């Protein structure tokens, strides 16, 4: 789609789903209730997802610094 000119992609819902899924998985497998511990896997997975999408969309190193 990007190669054909699509230049707007909504990522919010997918990132929220990824975050929630990872937190649920952590809580299912651990008895930890300290949010610093169960939010970290969600945050890390969102970062991995964003990095992957930046590569797929050809946007790596294209940010402008003003």
PDBQT receptor file of N, H, CA, C and O in Angstrom, charges set to zero:
ATOM      1  N   UNK A   1       0.823  -1.191   0.000  1.00  0.00    +0.000 N 
ATOM      2  CA  UNK A   1       0.000   0.000   0.000  1.00  0.00    +0.000 C 
ATOM      3  C   UNK A   1       0.871   1.261   0.000  1.00  0.00    +0.000 C 
ATOM      4  O   UNK A   1       0.568   2.237  -0.687  1.00  0.00    +0.000 OA
ATOM      5  N   UNK A   2       1.942   1.227   0.769  1.00  0.00    +0.000 N 
ATOM      6  H   UNK A   2       2.189   0.435   1.327  1.00  0.00    +0.000 HD
ATOM      7  CA  UNK A   2       2.813   2.399   0.865  1.00  0.00    +0.000 C 
ATOM      8  C   UNK A   2       3.481   2.680  -0.475  1.00  0.00    +0.000 C 
ATOM      9  O   UNK A   2       3.589   3.833  -0.891  1.00  0.00    +0.000 OA
ATOM     10  N   UNK A   3       3.929   1.622  -1.148  1.00  0.00    +0.000 N 
ATOM     11  H   UNK A   3       3.841   0.685  -0.810  1.00  0.00    +0.000 HD
ATOM     12  CA  UNK A   3       4.560   1.791  -2.459  1.00  0.00    +0.000 C 
ATOM     13  C   UNK A   3       3.589   2.360  -3.486  1.00  0.00    +0.000 C 
ATOM     14  O   UNK A   3       4.011   2.933  -4.491  1.00  0.00    +0.000 OA
ATOM     15  N   UNK A   4       2.285   2.204  -3.237  1.00  0.00    +0.000 N 
ATOM     16  H   UNK A   4       1.942   1.739  -2.420  1.00  0.00    +0.000 HD
ATOM     17  CA  UNK A   4       1.270   2.725  -4.154  1.00  0.00    +0.000 C 
ATOM     18  C   UNK A   4       0.723   4.075  -3.724  1.00  0.00    +0.000 C 
ATOM     19  O   UNK A   4      -0.288   4.525  -4.263  1.00  0.00    +0.000 OA
ATOM     20  N   UNK A   5       1.371   4.735  -2.760  1.00  0.00    +0.000 N 
ATOM     21  H   UNK A   5       2.192   4.370  -2.322  1.00  0.00    +0.000 HD
ATOM     22  CA  UNK A   5       1.003   6.098  -2.419  1.00  0.00    +0.000 C 
ATOM     23  C   UNK A   5       0.209   6.284  -1.138  1.00  0.00    +0.000 C 
ATOM     24  O   UNK A   5      -0.131   7.416  -0.793  1.00  0.00    +0.000 OA
ATOM     25  N   UNK A   6      -0.093   5.223  -0.432  1.00  0.00    +0.000 N 
ATOM     26  H   UNK A   6       0.183   4.303  -0.713  1.00  0.00    +0.000 HD
ATOM     27  CA  UNK A   6      -0.794   5.394   0.844  1.00  0.00    +0.000 C 
ATOM     28  C   UNK A   6       0.192   6.034   1.810  1.00  0.00    +0.000 C 
ATOM     29  O   UNK A   6       1.277   5.498   2.037  1.00  0.00    +0.000 OA
ATOM     30  N   UNK A   7      -0.177   7.172   2.378  1.00  0.00    +0.000 N 
ATOM     31  H   UNK A   7      -1.058   7.607   2.194  1.00  0.00    +0.000 HD
ATOM     32  CA  UNK A   7       0.758   7.854   3.268  1.00  0.00    +0.000 C 
ATOM     33  C   UNK A   7       0.187   8.131   4.647  1.00  0.00    +0.000 C 
ATOM     34  O   UNK A   7       0.788   8.874   5.422  1.00  0.00    +0.000 OA
ATOM     35  N   UNK A   8      -0.952   7.553   4.965  1.00  0.00    +0.000 N 
ATOM     36  H   UNK A   8      -1.440   6.949   4.335  1.00  0.00    +0.000 HD
ATOM     37  CA  UNK A   8      -1.512   7.672   6.308  1.00  0.00    +0.000 C 
ATOM     38  C   UNK A   8      -1.914   6.289   6.777  1.00  0.00    +0.000 C 
ATOM     39  O   UNK A   8      -2.725   5.606   6.153  1.00  0.00    +0.000 OA
ATOM     40  N   UNK A   9      -1.327   5.898   7.888  1.00  0.00    +0.000 N 
ATOM     41  H   UNK A   9      -0.668   6.453   8.395  1.00  0.00    +0.000 HD
ATOM     42  CA  UNK A   9      -1.630   4.594   8.466  1.00  0.00    +0.000 C 
ATOM     43  C   UNK A   9      -1.972   4.822   9.933  1.00  0.00    +0.000 C 
ATOM     44  O   UNK A   9      -1.203   5.452  10.659  1.00  0.00    +0.000 OA
ATOM     45  N   UNK A  10      -3.109   4.319  10.367  1.00  0.00    +0.000 N 
ATOM     46  H   UNK A  10      -3.733   3.807   9.776  1.00  0.00    +0.000 HD
ATOM     47  CA  UNK A  10      -3.516   4.439  11.764  1.00  0.00    +0.000 C 
ATOM     48  C   UNK A  10      -2.945   3.267  12.551  1.00  0.00    +0.000 C 
ATOM     49  O   UNK A  10      -3.258   2.109  12.274  1.00  0.00    +0.000 OA
ATOM     50  N   UNK A  11      -2.118   3.574  13.518  1.00  0.00    +0.000 N 
ATOM     51  H   UNK A  11      -1.864   4.515  13.743  1.00  0.00    +0.000 HD
ATOM     52  CA  UNK A  11      -1.460   2.547  14.308  1.00  0.00    +0.000 C 
ATOM     53  C   UNK A  11      -2.006   2.430  15.723  1.00  0.00    +0.000 C 
ATOM     54  O   UNK A  11      -1.745   1.434  16.397  1.00  0.00    +0.000 OA
ATOM     55  N   UNK A  12      -2.742   3.403  16.180  1.00  0.00    +0.000 N 
ATOM     56  H   UNK A  12      -2.954   4.212  15.632  1.00  0.00    +0.000 HD
ATOM     57  CA  UNK A  12      -3.144   3.471  17.585  1.00  0.00    +0.000 C 
ATOM     58  C   UNK A  12      -3.833   2.201  18.067  1.00  0.00    +0.000 C 
ATOM     59  O   UNK A  12      -3.429   1.642  19.087  1.00  0.00    +0.000 OA
ATOM     60  N   UNK A  13      -4.839   1.739  17.380  1.00  0.00    +0.000 N 
ATOM     61  H   UNK A  13      -5.167   2.193  16.552  1.00  0.00    +0.000 HD
ATOM     62  CA  UNK A  13      -5.584   0.564  17.832  1.00  0.00    +0.000 C 
ATOM     63  C   UNK A  13      -4.688  -0.661  17.892  1.00  0.00    +0.000 C 
ATOM     64  O   UNK A  13      -4.724  -1.408  18.870  1.00  0.00    +0.000 OA
ATOM     65  N   UNK A  14      -3.889  -0.875  16.862  1.00  0.00    +0.000 N 
ATOM     66  H   UNK A  14      -3.859  -0.269  16.068  1.00  0.00    +0.000 HD
ATOM     67  CA  UNK A  14      -2.996  -2.032  16.861  1.00  0.00    +0.000 C 
ATOM     68  C   UNK A  14      -1.997  -1.971  18.006  1.00  0.00    +0.000 C 
ATOM     69  O   UNK A  14      -1.690  -2.997  18.612  1.00  0.00    +0.000 OA
ATOM     70  N   UNK A  15      -1.487  -0.789  18.308  1.00  0.00    +0.000 N 
ATOM     71  H   UNK A  15      -1.736   0.045  17.815  1.00  0.00    +0.000 HD
ATOM     72  CA  UNK A  15      -0.525  -0.655  19.403  1.00  0.00    +0.000 C 
ATOM     73  C   UNK A  15      -1.193  -0.879  20.754  1.00  0.00    +0.000 C 
ATOM     74  O   UNK A  15      -0.598  -1.483  21.646  1.00  0.00    +0.000 OA
ATOM     75  N   UNK A  16      -2.414  -0.402  20.910  1.00  0.00    +0.000 N 
ATOM     76  H   UNK A  16      -2.898   0.088  20.185  1.00  0.00    +0.000 HD
ATOM     77  CA  UNK A  16      -3.124  -0.651  22.175  1.00  0.00    +0.000 C 
ATOM     78  C   UNK A  16      -3.421  -2.132  22.349  1.00  0.00    +0.000 C 
ATOM     79  O   UNK A  16      -3.309  -2.662  23.454  1.00  0.00    +0.000 OA
ATOM     80  N   UNK A  17      -3.797  -2.803  21.268  1.00  0.00    +0.000 N 
ATOM     81  H   UNK A  17      -3.887  -2.372  20.370  1.00  0.00    +0.000 HD
ATOM     82  CA  UNK A  17      -4.055  -4.249  21.329  1.00  0.00    +0.000 C 
ATOM     83  C   UNK A  17      -2.771  -4.993  21.675  1.00  0.00    +0.000 C 
ATOM     84  O   UNK A  17      -2.787  -5.897  22.511  1.00  0.00    +0.000 OA
ATOM     85  N   UNK A  18      -1.668  -4.628  21.049  1.00  0.00    +0.000 N 
ATOM     86  H   UNK A  18      -1.654  -3.894  20.370  1.00  0.00    +0.000 HD
ATOM     87  CA  UNK A  18      -0.387  -5.277  21.327  1.00  0.00    +0.000 C 
ATOM     88  C   UNK A  18       0.013  -5.083  22.782  1.00  0.00    +0.000 C 
ATOM     89  O   UNK A  18       0.436  -6.033  23.441  1.00  0.00    +0.000 OA
ATOM     90  N   UNK A  19      -0.117  -3.863  23.287  1.00  0.00    +0.000 N 
ATOM     91  H   UNK A  19      -0.461  -3.092  22.752  1.00  0.00    +0.000 HD
ATOM     92  CA  UNK A  19       0.229  -3.565  24.681  1.00  0.00    +0.000 C 
ATOM     93  C   UNK A  19      -0.620  -4.396  25.636  1.00  0.00    +0.000 C 
ATOM     94  O   UNK A  19      -0.098  -5.042  26.545  1.00  0.00    +0.000 OA
ATOM     95  N   UNK A  20      -1.926  -4.373  25.421  1.00  0.00    +0.000 N 
ATOM     96  H   UNK A  20      -2.350  -3.848  24.683  1.00  0.00    +0.000 HD
ATOM     97  CA  UNK A  20      -2.848  -5.096  26.298  1.00  0.00    +0.000 C 
ATOM     98  C   UNK A  20      -2.594  -6.593  26.260  1.00  0.00    +0.000 C 
ATOM     99  O   UNK A  20      -2.617  -7.248  27.302  1.00  0.00    +0.000 OA
ATOM    100  N   UNK A  21      -2.356  -7.138  25.093  1.00  0.00    +0.000 N 
ATOM    101  H   UNK A  21      -2.338  -6.605  24.247  1.00  0.00    +0.000 HD
ATOM    102  CA  UNK A  21      -2.100  -8.574  24.970  1.00  0.00    +0.000 C 
ATOM    103  C   UNK A  21      -0.853  -8.975  25.743  1.00  0.00    +0.000 C 
ATOM    104  O   UNK A  21      -0.836 -10.012  26.407  1.00  0.00    +0.000 OA
ATOM    105  N   UNK A  22       0.183  -8.162  25.660  1.00  0.00    +0.000 N 
ATOM    106  H   UNK A  22       0.169  -7.320  25.121  1.00  0.00    +0.000 HD
ATOM    107  CA  UNK A  22       1.430  -8.492  26.342  1.00  0.00    +0.000 C 
ATOM    108  C   UNK A  22       1.265  -8.395  27.853  1.00  0.00    +0.000 C 
ATOM    109  O   UNK A  22       1.793  -9.232  28.584  1.00  0.00    +0.000 OA
ATOM    110  N   UNK A  23       0.537  -7.383  28.335  1.00  0.00    +0.000 N 
ATOM    111  H   UNK A  23       0.107  -6.702  27.741  1.00  0.00    +0.000 HD
ATOM    112  CA  UNK A  23       0.283  -7.256  29.775  1.00  0.00    +0.000 C 
ATOM    113  C   UNK A  23      -0.558  -8.433  30.261  1.00  0.00    +0.000 C 
ATOM    114  O   UNK A  23      -0.270  -9.000  31.314  1.00  0.00    +0.000 OA
ATOM    115  N   UNK A  24      -1.585  -8.805  29.516  1.00  0.00    +0.000 N 
ATOM    116  H   UNK A  24      -1.819  -8.345  28.660  1.00  0.00    +0.000 HD
ATOM    117  CA  UNK A  24      -2.409  -9.960  29.896  1.00  0.00    +0.000 C 
ATOM    118  C   UNK A  24      -1.578 -11.225  29.977  1.00  0.00    +0.000 C 
ATOM    119  O   UNK A  24      -1.719 -12.005  30.919  1.00  0.00    +0.000 OA
ATOM    120  N   UNK A  25      -0.705 -11.437  28.987  1.00  0.00    +0.000 N 
ATOM    121  H   UNK A  25      -0.590 -10.803  28.222  1.00  0.00    +0.000 HD
ATOM    122  CA  UNK A  25       0.150 -12.625  28.972  1.00  0.00    +0.000 C 
ATOM    123  C   UNK A  25       1.052 -12.650  30.203  1.00  0.00    +0.000 C 
ATOM    124  O   UNK A  25       1.223 -13.697  30.827  1.00  0.00    +0.000 OA
ATOM    125  N   UNK A  26       1.626 -11.505  30.551  1.00  0.00    +0.000 N 
ATOM    126  H   UNK A  26       1.487 -10.654  30.044  1.00  0.00    +0.000 HD
ATOM    127  CA  UNK A  26       2.484 -11.430  31.730  1.00  0.00    +0.000 C 
ATOM    128  C   UNK A  26       1.696 -11.766  32.988  1.00  0.00    +0.000 C 
ATOM    129  O   UNK A  26       2.150 -12.560  33.812  1.00  0.00    +0.000 OA
ATOM    130  N   UNK A  27       0.523 -11.170  33.141  1.00  0.00    +0.000 N 
ATOM    131  H   UNK A  27       0.154 -10.525  32.472  1.00  0.00    +0.000 HD
ATOM    132  CA  UNK A  27      -0.277 -11.396  34.345  1.00  0.00    +0.000 C 
ATOM    133  C   UNK A  27      -0.775 -12.839  34.430  1.00  0.00    +0.000 C 
ATOM    134  O   UNK A  27      -0.920 -13.383  35.525  1.00  0.00    +0.000 OA
ATOM    135  N   UNK A  28      -1.033 -13.452  33.289  1.00  0.00    +0.000 N 
ATOM    136  H   UNK A  28      -0.915 -13.010  32.399  1.00  0.00    +0.000 HD
ATOM    137  CA  UNK A  28      -1.475 -14.846  33.265  1.00  0.00    +0.000 C 
ATOM    138  C   UNK A  28      -0.378 -15.777  33.778  1.00  0.00    +0.000 C 
ATOM    139  O   UNK A  28      -0.666 -16.792  34.413  1.00  0.00    +0.000 OA
ATOM    140  N   UNK A  29       0.869 -15.433  33.504  1.00  0.00    +0.000 N 
ATOM    141  H   UNK A  29       1.103 -14.609  32.989  1.00  0.00    +0.000 HD
ATOM    142  CA  UNK A  29       1.988 -16.306  33.834  1.00  0.00    +0.000 C 
ATOM    143  C   UNK A  29       2.754 -15.904  35.088  1.00  0.00    +0.000 C 
ATOM    144  O   UNK A  29       3.707 -16.582  35.471  1.00  0.00    +0.000 OA
ATOM    145  N   UNK A  30       2.354 -14.817  35.728  1.00  0.00    +0.000 N 
ATOM    146  H   UNK A  30       1.579 -14.266  35.417  1.00  0.00    +0.000 HD
ATOM    147  CA  UNK A  30       3.067 -14.326  36.914  1.00  0.00    +0.000 C 
ATOM    148  C   UNK A  30       2.075 -13.878  37.966  1.00  0.00    +0.000 C 
ATOM    149  O   UNK A  30       0.934 -13.533  37.658  1.00  0.00    +0.000 OA
ATOM    150  N   UNK A  31       2.513 -13.888  39.191  1.00  0.00    +0.000 N 
ATOM    151  H   UNK A  31       3.440 -14.169  39.441  1.00  0.00    +0.000 HD
ATOM    152  CA  UNK A  31       1.667 -13.404  40.285  1.00  0.00    +0.000 C 
ATOM    153  C   UNK A  31       2.125 -12.020  40.731  1.00  0.00    +0.000 C 
ATOM    154  O   UNK A  31       1.875 -11.608  41.864  1.00  0.00    +0.000 OA
ATOM    155  N   UNK A  32       2.783 -11.323  39.850  1.00  0.00    +0.000 N 
ATOM    156  H   UNK A  32       2.986 -11.657  38.930  1.00  0.00    +0.000 HD
ATOM    157  CA  UNK A  32       3.324  -9.992  40.137  1.00  0.00    +0.000 C 
ATOM    158  C   UNK A  32       2.232  -8.935  39.970  1.00  0.00    +0.000 C 
ATOM    159  O   UNK A  32       1.525  -8.912  38.963  1.00  0.00    +0.000 OA
ATOM    160  N   UNK A  33       2.104  -8.060  40.973  1.00  0.00    +0.000 N 
ATOM    161  H   UNK A  33       2.678  -8.079  41.791  1.00  0.00    +0.000 HD
ATOM    162  CA  UNK A  33       1.100  -7.000  40.887  1.00  0.00    +0.000 C 
ATOM    163  C   UNK A  33       1.712  -5.611  40.952  1.00  0.00    +0.000 C 
ATOM    164  O   UNK A  33       0.999  -4.619  41.107  1.00  0.00    +0.000 OA
ATOM    165  N   UNK A  34       3.023  -5.540  40.835  1.00  0.00    +0.000 N 
ATOM    166  H   UNK A  34       3.602  -6.345  40.710  1.00  0.00    +0.000 HD
ATOM    167  CA  UNK A  34       3.709  -4.259  40.792  1.00  0.00    +0.000 C 
ATOM    168  C   UNK A  34       3.652  -3.760  39.345  1.00  0.00    +0.000 C 
ATOM    169  O   UNK A  34       4.241  -4.376  38.456  1.00  0.00    +0.000 OA
ATOM    170  N   UNK A  35       2.962  -2.672  39.110  1.00  0.00    +0.000 N 
ATOM    171  H   UNK A  35       2.484  -2.172  39.832  1.00  0.00    +0.000 HD
ATOM    172  CA  UNK A  35       2.745  -2.222  37.739  1.00  0.00    +0.000 C 
ATOM    173  C   UNK A  35       4.038  -1.928  37.002  1.00  0.00    +0.000 C 
ATOM    174  O   UNK A  35       4.061  -1.976  35.772  1.00  0.00    +0.000 OA
ATOM    175  N   UNK A  36       5.108  -1.626  37.708  1.00  0.00    +0.000 N 
ATOM    176  H   UNK A  36       5.090  -1.587  38.707  1.00  0.00    +0.000 HD
ATOM    177  CA  UNK A  36       6.393  -1.409  37.023  1.00  0.00    +0.000 C 
ATOM    178  C   UNK A  36       6.866  -2.676  36.340  1.00  0.00    +0.000 C 
ATOM    179  O   UNK A  36       7.589  -2.620  35.345  1.00  0.00    +0.000 OA
ATOM    180  N   UNK A  37       6.457  -3.822  36.874  1.00  0.00    +0.000 N 
ATOM    181  H   UNK A  37       5.869  -3.867  37.682  1.00  0.00    +0.000 HD
ATOM    182  CA  UNK A  37       6.876  -5.098  36.296  1.00  0.00    +0.000 C 
ATOM    183  C   UNK A  37       5.954  -5.570  35.181  1.00  0.00    +0.000 C 
ATOM    184  O   UNK A  37       6.432  -6.127  34.192  1.00  0.00    +0.000 OA
ATOM    185  N   UNK A  38       4.657  -5.366  35.309  1.00  0.00    +0.000 N 
ATOM    186  H   UNK A  38       4.269  -4.914  36.112  1.00  0.00    +0.000 HD
ATOM    187  CA  UNK A  38       3.781  -5.883  34.255  1.00  0.00    +0.000 C 
ATOM    188  C   UNK A  38       3.523  -4.893  33.126  1.00  0.00    +0.000 C 
ATOM    189  O   UNK A  38       3.050  -5.292  32.062  1.00  0.00    +0.000 OA
ATOM    190  N   UNK A  39       3.821  -3.618  33.329  1.00  0.00    +0.000 N 
ATOM    191  H   UNK A  39       4.206  -3.293  34.194  1.00  0.00    +0.000 HD
ATOM    192  CA  UNK A  39       3.693  -2.665  32.226  1.00  0.00    +0.000 C 
ATOM    193  C   UNK A  39       4.913  -2.692  31.307  1.00  0.00    +0.000 C 
ATOM    194  O   UNK A  39       4.808  -2.378  30.121  1.00  0.00    +0.000 OA
ATOM    195  N   UNK A  40       6.058  -3.063  31.850  1.00  0.00    +0.000 N 
ATOM    196  H   UNK A  40       6.144  -3.318  32.814  1.00  0.00    +0.000 HD
ATOM    197  CA  UNK A  40       7.291  -3.078  31.055  1.00  0.00    +0.000 C 
ATOM    198  C   UNK A  40       7.202  -3.990  29.832  1.00  0.00    +0.000 C 
ATOM    199  O   UNK A  40       7.600  -3.567  28.747  1.00  0.00    +0.000 OA
ATOM    200  N   UNK A  41       6.696  -5.227  29.955  1.00  0.00    +0.000 N 
ATOM    201  H   UNK A  41       6.373  -5.571  30.837  1.00  0.00    +0.000 HD
ATOM    202  CA  UNK A  41       6.592  -6.061  28.751  1.00  0.00    +0.000 C 
ATOM    203  C   UNK A  41       5.679  -5.453  27.689  1.00  0.00    +0.000 C 
ATOM    204  O   UNK A  41       5.955  -5.576  26.496  1.00  0.00    +0.000 OA
ATOM    205  N   UNK A  42       4.607  -4.805  28.107  1.00  0.00    +0.000 N 
ATOM    206  H   UNK A  42       4.384  -4.706  29.076  1.00  0.00    +0.000 HD
ATOM    207  CA  UNK A  42       3.717  -4.147  27.156  1.00  0.00    +0.000 C 
ATOM    208  C   UNK A  42       4.412  -3.015  26.448  1.00  0.00    +0.000 C 
ATOM    209  O   UNK A  42       4.307  -2.881  25.229  1.00  0.00    +0.000 OA
ATOM    210  N   UNK A  43       5.121  -2.200  27.199  1.00  0.00    +0.000 N 
ATOM    211  H   UNK A  43       5.206  -2.309  28.190  1.00  0.00    +0.000 HD
ATOM    212  CA  UNK A  43       5.862  -1.073  26.632  1.00  0.00    +0.000 C 
ATOM    213  C   UNK A  43       6.930  -1.578  25.652  1.00  0.00    +0.000 C 
ATOM    214  O   UNK A  43       7.086  -1.034  24.559  1.00  0.00    +0.000 OA
ATOM    215  N   UNK A  44       7.652  -2.611  26.053  1.00  0.00    +0.000 N 
ATOM    216  H   UNK A  44       7.525  -3.053  26.941  1.00  0.00    +0.000 HD
ATOM    217  CA  UNK A  44       8.708  -3.154  25.191  1.00  0.00    +0.000 C 
ATOM    218  C   UNK A  44       8.136  -3.717  23.892  1.00  0.00    +0.000 C 
ATOM    219  O   UNK A  44       8.731  -3.558  22.826  1.00  0.00    +0.000 OA
ATOM    220  N   UNK A  45       6.976  -4.376  23.983  1.00  0.00    +0.000 N 
ATOM    221  H   UNK A  45       6.493  -4.505  24.849  1.00  0.00    +0.000 HD
ATOM    222  CA  UNK A  45       6.371  -4.948  22.788  1.00  0.00    +0.000 C 
ATOM    223  C   UNK A  45       5.870  -3.852  21.847  1.00  0.00    +0.000 C 
ATOM    224  O   UNK A  45       5.962  -3.988  20.627  1.00  0.00    +0.000 OA
ATOM    225  N   UNK A  46       5.344  -2.774  22.412  1.00  0.00    +0.000 N 
ATOM    226  H   UNK A  46       5.270  -2.664  23.403  1.00  0.00    +0.000 HD
ATOM    227  CA  UNK A  46       4.915  -1.639  21.585  1.00  0.00    +0.000 C 
ATOM    228  C   UNK A  46       6.133  -1.059  20.862  1.00  0.00    +0.000 C 
ATOM    229  O   UNK A  46       6.050  -0.733  19.678  1.00  0.00    +0.000 OA
ATOM    230  N   UNK A  47       7.252  -0.929  21.559  1.00  0.00    +0.000 N 
ATOM    231  H   UNK A  47       7.319  -1.193  22.521  1.00  0.00    +0.000 HD
ATOM    232  CA  UNK A  47       8.456  -0.407  20.927  1.00  0.00    +0.000 C 
ATOM    233  C   UNK A  47       8.899  -1.312  19.780  1.00  0.00    +0.000 C 
ATOM    234  O   UNK A  47       9.234  -0.820  18.703  1.00  0.00    +0.000 OA
ATOM    235  N   UNK A  48       8.906  -2.626  19.996  1.00  0.00    +0.000 N 
ATOM    236  H   UNK A  48       8.634  -3.026  20.871  1.00  0.00    +0.000 HD
ATOM    237  CA  UNK A  48       9.267  -3.570  18.938  1.00  0.00    +0.000 C 
ATOM    238  C   UNK A  48       8.328  -3.429  17.736  1.00  0.00    +0.000 C 
ATOM    239  O   UNK A  48       8.765  -3.449  16.585  1.00  0.00    +0.000 OA
ATOM    240  N   UNK A  49       7.035  -3.287  18.025  1.00  0.00    +0.000 N 
ATOM    241  H   UNK A  49       6.680  -3.270  18.960  1.00  0.00    +0.000 HD
ATOM    242  CA  UNK A  49       6.038  -3.163  16.964  1.00  0.00    +0.000 C 
ATOM    243  C   UNK A  49       6.259  -1.894  16.154  1.00  0.00    +0.000 C 
ATOM    244  O   UNK A  49       6.194  -1.922  14.925  1.00  0.00    +0.000 OA
ATOM    245  N   UNK A  50       6.518  -0.785  16.832  1.00  0.00    +0.000 N 
ATOM    246  H   UNK A  50       6.571  -0.762  17.830  1.00  0.00    +0.000 HD
ATOM    247  CA  UNK A  50       6.752   0.487  16.144  1.00  0.00    +0.000 C 
ATOM    248  C   UNK A  50       8.025   0.405  15.305  1.00  0.00    +0.000 C 
ATOM    249  O   UNK A  50       8.040   0.852  14.158  1.00  0.00    +0.000 OA
ATOM    250  N   UNK A  51       9.081  -0.157  15.863  1.00  0.00    +0.000 N 
ATOM    251  H   UNK A  51       9.069  -0.520  16.795  1.00  0.00    +0.000 HD
ATOM    252  CA  UNK A  51      10.332  -0.293  15.106  1.00  0.00    +0.000 C 
ATOM    253  C   UNK A  51      10.111  -1.135  13.850  1.00  0.00    +0.000 C 
ATOM    254  O   UNK A  51      10.612  -0.801  12.776  1.00  0.00    +0.000 OA
ATOM    255  N   UNK A  52       9.368  -2.216  13.988  1.00  0.00    +0.000 N 
ATOM    256  H   UNK A  52       8.961  -2.487  14.860  1.00  0.00    +0.000 HD
ATOM    257  CA  UNK A  52       9.075  -3.071  12.836  1.00  0.00    +0.000 C 
ATOM    258  C   UNK A  52       8.286  -2.302  11.778  1.00  0.00    +0.000 C 
ATOM    259  O   UNK A  52       8.597  -2.375  10.589  1.00  0.00    +0.000 OA
ATOM    260  N   UNK A  53       7.270  -1.570  12.215  1.00  0.00    +0.000 N 
ATOM    261  H   UNK A  53       7.018  -1.511  13.181  1.00  0.00    +0.000 HD
ATOM    262  CA  UNK A  53       6.446  -0.818  11.259  1.00  0.00    +0.000 C 
ATOM    263  C   UNK A  53       7.244   0.280  10.570  1.00  0.00    +0.000 C 
ATOM    264  O   UNK A  53       7.036   0.537   9.384  1.00  0.00    +0.000 OA
ATOM    265  N   UNK A  54       8.144   0.925  11.283  1.00  0.00    +0.000 N 
ATOM    266  H   UNK A  54       8.312   0.716  12.246  1.00  0.00    +0.000 HD
ATOM    267  CA  UNK A  54       8.981   1.942  10.656  1.00  0.00    +0.000 C 
ATOM    268  C   UNK A  54       9.822   1.328   9.540  1.00  0.00    +0.000 C 
ATOM    269  O   UNK A  54       9.996   1.936   8.484  1.00  0.00    +0.000 OA
ATOM    270  N   UNK A  55      10.340   0.127   9.773  1.00  0.00    +0.000 N 
ATOM    271  H   UNK A  55      10.197  -0.367  10.631  1.00  0.00    +0.000 HD
ATOM    272  CA  UNK A  55      11.111  -0.558   8.741  1.00  0.00    +0.000 C 
ATOM    273  C   UNK A  55      10.230  -0.926   7.556  1.00  0.00    +0.000 C 
ATOM    274  O   UNK A  55      10.592  -0.682   6.405  1.00  0.00    +0.000 OA
ATOM    275  N   UNK A  56       9.066  -1.519   7.845  1.00  0.00    +0.000 N 
ATOM    276  H   UNK A  56       8.773  -1.718   8.780  1.00  0.00    +0.000 HD
ATOM    277  CA  UNK A  56       8.154  -1.948   6.781  1.00  0.00    +0.000 C 
ATOM    278  C   UNK A  56       7.695  -0.750   5.944  1.00  0.00    +0.000 C 
ATOM    279  O   UNK A  56       7.550  -0.860   4.726  1.00  0.00    +0.000 OA
ATOM    280  N   UNK A  57       7.473   0.371   6.587  1.00  0.00    +0.000 N 
ATOM    281  H   UNK A  57       7.591   0.460   7.576  1.00  0.00    +0.000 HD
ATOM    282  CA  UNK A  57       6.976   1.558   5.893  1.00  0.00    +0.000 C 
ATOM    283  C   UNK A  57       8.085   2.378   5.258  1.00  0.00    +0.000 C 
ATOM    284  O   UNK A  57       7.816   3.394   4.617  1.00  0.00    +0.000 OA
ATOM    285  N   UNK A  58       9.327   1.950   5.429  1.00  0.00    +0.000 N 
ATOM    286  H   UNK A  58       9.545   1.124   5.950  1.00  0.00    +0.000 HD
ATOM    287  CA  UNK A  58      10.438   2.684   4.837  1.00  0.00    +0.000 C 
ATOM    288  C   UNK A  58      10.687   4.024   5.490  1.00  0.00    +0.000 C 
ATOM    289  O   UNK A  58      11.119   4.967   4.828  1.00  0.00    +0.000 OA
ATOM    290  N   UNK A  59      10.418   4.122   6.786  1.00  0.00    +0.000 N 
ATOM    291  H   UNK A  59      10.066   3.356   7.324  1.00  0.00    +0.000 HD
ATOM    292  CA  UNK A  59      10.519   5.406   7.472  1.00  0.00    +0.000 C 
ATOM    293  C   UNK A  59      11.707   5.507   8.424  1.00  0.00    +0.000 C 
ATOM    294  O   UNK A  59      11.843   6.504   9.134  1.00  0.00    +0.000 OA
ATOM    295  N   UNK A  60      12.560   4.504   8.449  1.00  0.00    +0.000 N 
ATOM    296  H   UNK A  60      12.450   3.695   7.873  1.00  0.00    +0.000 HD
ATOM    297  CA  UNK A  60      13.715   4.541   9.360  1.00  0.00    +0.000 C 
ATOM    298  C   UNK A  60      14.635   5.682   8.962  1.00  0.00    +0.000 C 
ATOM    299  O   UNK A  60      14.963   5.857   7.789  1.00  0.00    +0.000 OA
ATOM    300  N   UNK A  61      15.056   6.475   9.985  1.00  0.00    +0.000 N 
ATOM    301  H   UNK A  61      14.790   6.332  10.939  1.00  0.00    +0.000 HD
ATOM    302  CA  UNK A  61      15.982   7.601   9.799  1.00  0.00    +0.000 C 
ATOM    303  C   UNK A  61      15.441   8.698   8.889  1.00  0.00    +0.000 C 
ATOM    304  O   UNK A  61      16.219   9.391   8.235  1.00  0.00    +0.000 OA
ATOM    305  N   UNK A  62      14.142   8.863   8.836  1.00  0.00    +0.000 N 
ATOM    306  H   UNK A  62      13.509   8.300   9.367  1.00  0.00    +0.000 HD
ATOM    307  CA  UNK A  62      13.562   9.916   8.004  1.00  0.00    +0.000 C 
ATOM    308  C   UNK A  62      12.917  11.034   8.829  1.00  0.00    +0.000 C 
ATOM    309  O   UNK A  62      12.296  11.942   8.277  1.00  0.00    +0.000 OA
ATOM    310  N   UNK A  63      13.067  10.961  10.135  1.00  0.00    +0.000 N 
ATOM    311  H   UNK A  63      13.571  10.224  10.584  1.00  0.00    +0.000 HD
ATOM    312  CA  UNK A  63      12.488  12.013  10.972  1.00  0.00    +0.000 C 
ATOM    313  C   UNK A  63      13.244  13.322  10.778  1.00  0.00    +0.000 C 
ATOM    314  O   UNK A  63      14.470  13.330  10.659  1.00  0.00    +0.000 OA
ATOM    315  N   UNK A  64      12.529  14.391  10.748  1.00  0.00    +0.000 N 
ATOM    316  H   UNK A  64      11.534  14.384  10.845  1.00  0.00    +0.000 HD
ATOM    317  CA  UNK A  64      13.148  15.703  10.629  1.00  0.00    +0.000 C 
ATOM    318  C   UNK A  64      13.303  16.305  12.017  1.00  0.00    +0.000 C 
ATOM    319  O   UNK A  64      12.370  16.288  12.820  1.00  0.00    +0.000 OA
ATOM    320  N   UNK A  65      14.446  16.820  12.282  1.00  0.00    +0.000 N 
ATOM    321  H   UNK A  65      15.204  16.834  11.629  1.00  0.00    +0.000 HD
ATOM    322  CA  UNK A  65      14.681  17.521  13.547  1.00  0.00    +0.000 C 
ATOM    323  C   UNK A  65      14.689  19.007  13.245  1.00  0.00    +0.000 C 
ATOM    324  O   UNK A  65      15.502  19.487  12.454  1.00  0.00    +0.000 OA
ATOM    325  N   UNK A  66      13.790  19.722  13.872  1.00  0.00    +0.000 N 
ATOM    326  H   UNK A  66      13.130  19.332  14.514  1.00  0.00    +0.000 HD
ATOM    327  CA  UNK A  66      13.669  21.158  13.619  1.00  0.00    +0.000 C 
ATOM    328  C   UNK A  66      14.369  21.933  14.687  1.00  0.00    +0.000 C 
ATOM    329  O   UNK A  66      14.380  23.163  14.651  1.00  0.00    +0.000 OA
TER     330      UNK A  66
